């Protein structure tokens, strides 16, 4: 039940928005407790610093923003029927102008994705902004492998992301 919100890929920080932002702690075999929401204050300051410094940051949208959980998995949840829908506020960790741009991108690309047959869509739709913060909408439910995300980051940010590090690792493994 653990999720990863952040993935560092050769100088690019990839952040998965939505349900992957829920933080979980394993209590014992088969039992988990939701402990909060990414980011905490230190993570927020670090990510804002990266964006302000012009370091590549890719935010992947498209994971569900509402997740059904059992009440026993939530700290301080009053008694009641199960499951409970936990809603993750989209992009609330970004400064207002970036958040607005991300939400506008999400609305526009969601309309595009809903108007086309699934087979005619790429797995990710990438925004056109040339800045350090880019958004992508995930249109498929399959895995997004790090090697493929490295290619996306290299495409989105150009020479800023070092794909040769991956090539060297792959050669060493062969």
Phi, psi and omega in degrees: 000359177285150176229158175249126180269321185245146176218120179268122182231096174049048177098352178250131175265122176257128180241128179262116183272156177097218184307327178298348178282347177291133179261135182232150175231133179281126178274312176195188183303117176081001181238129182231156177229129175285125187252354179153201186227135173286143358265156167279180186297320179296318178296318179300312180298317180298314182293317177299320178298319177299312182297315180298327180279356180081020179277140186300128178222123180246123179255120180263116179262162173123346173287153180303144177260000176230131186230128176282130178226157176280145181302324181294343179275352183249130176292141174060031179269126179293158179299152179164186182287152176254156349279170177251135176274122175260122181257129178266121179291118187294128173058022181292349181273350181270151171301152188310313182295321178292319179299314180300315180299318179295317179292323176296316177300315180300315180297314183294315183285331175296318177299317179298312183297322181286342182268357182238151173298143183308319182291345180265007180255141170287161179299331178226141169251125186255140178290169184262359184291132182274006186282187182287339179251120179236155178240147174224141175258126177278125182251356179236165180258357180291172181292149172253099186286143179307321181295325177285322177294327175299319178295320178297314180298318178298320178292316185289325188243003177065223186291350181297328181260133186262094180283343180296334177298319177295316180301317179296318179296319181295321178295321180294326181285335183286000000 
